[in-house]
Amino acid sequence: MVMDRLTTEVSILRDNKELIGKGRITGDVIHDLDVELKYRRRGIATEIVRKLIGLGGRRLFVHVKNMPAIRLYQKCGFEIVDDDGRFYKMRLMGGE
């Protein structure tokens, strides 16, 4: 039996018009997090990740060289649980 998984997107809009950031969750996996370059370093990605956690996000994958993203996810409560040499698998730890 194949089960479809619902994908939910969280979007942040400026003045309800311009998309400045987004992220998705499928099952408990967070993916496709992106913030427009000119809006980075303003807490928008943190806000999106926290909203995705609130929707049940507990796991994600991140490239081992993407240090800004790794630091963001660690700040939000994720820890590295596996390393295939190219991507880290991260899992939400604790009760956040």
C-alpha positions in Angstrom: 0.0 0.0 0.0 1.4 3.4 -0.9 0.4 6.4 1.3 0.6 9.9 0.0 2.2 12.4 2.4 0.9 15.8 2.7 3.3 18.6 2.1 2.7 21.9 3.9 4.5 25.2 3.0 5.1 28.1 5.3 5.6 31.3 3.5 6.6 34.7 4.8 5.4 37.7 2.8 6.4 41.3 3.0 3.3 43.6 2.9 1.3 40.5 1.9 2.8 40.6 -1.5 6.5 39.8 -1.9 7.6 36.3 -0.9 10.7 36.7 1.3 11.0 33.2 2.7 9.5 29.8 2.7 10.0 26.2 3.9 8.2 23.0 3.5 7.4 19.9 5.6 6.4 16.5 4.4 5.6 14.0 7.1 8.1 15.0 9.8 10.8 16.1 7.4 11.6 19.8 6.9 12.9 20.7 3.4 13.2 23.5 0.8 14.0 26.3 3.3 14.9 29.5 1.5 15.0 33.2 2.4 15.6 35.8 -0.3 19.2 37.1 -0.1 18.4 40.7 0.8 16.3 39.5 3.8 18.8 37.0 5.3 20.3 37.5 8.8 17.0 39.0 10.1 15.6 36.0 11.9 13.2 35.0 9.1 14.6 31.5 8.6 14.5 30.9 12.4 10.8 32.0 12.4 10.1 29.6 9.5 11.9 26.7 11.1 10.0 27.2 14.4 6.7 27.3 12.5 7.6 24.0 10.7 8.5 22.5 14.1 5.1 23.5 15.3 3.6 21.6 12.4 5.5 18.5 13.4 8.9 18.9 11.8 11.4 16.7 13.5 14.0 15.7 10.8 16.0 17.4 8.0 19.0 16.9 5.8 21.6 19.6 5.2 24.8 19.6 3.1 27.9 19.2 5.3 29.4 22.4 3.9 26.3 24.6 4.6 27.6 26.0 7.9 25.1 28.9 8.1 22.2 26.4 7.8 23.8 23.9 10.2 24.1 26.7 12.9 20.5 27.8 12.3 19.2 24.3 12.8 21.3 23.7 15.9 20.0 27.0 17.3 16.5 25.7 16.8 17.3 22.5 18.7 18.5 20.0 16.0 21.5 17.8 16.3 23.5 15.8 13.8 22.6 12.1 14.0 24.1 10.8 10.8 26.7 11.7 8.2 26.9 10.1 4.8 29.9 12.3 3.8 27.7 14.6 1.8 24.7 15.4 3.9 24.0 15.5 7.6 20.8 14.0 8.9 19.6 16.2 11.8 16.9 15.4 14.3 15.1 17.7 16.7 16.2 17.0 20.2 14.4 17.7 23.5 10.9 19.1 23.8 11.0 22.0 21.4 
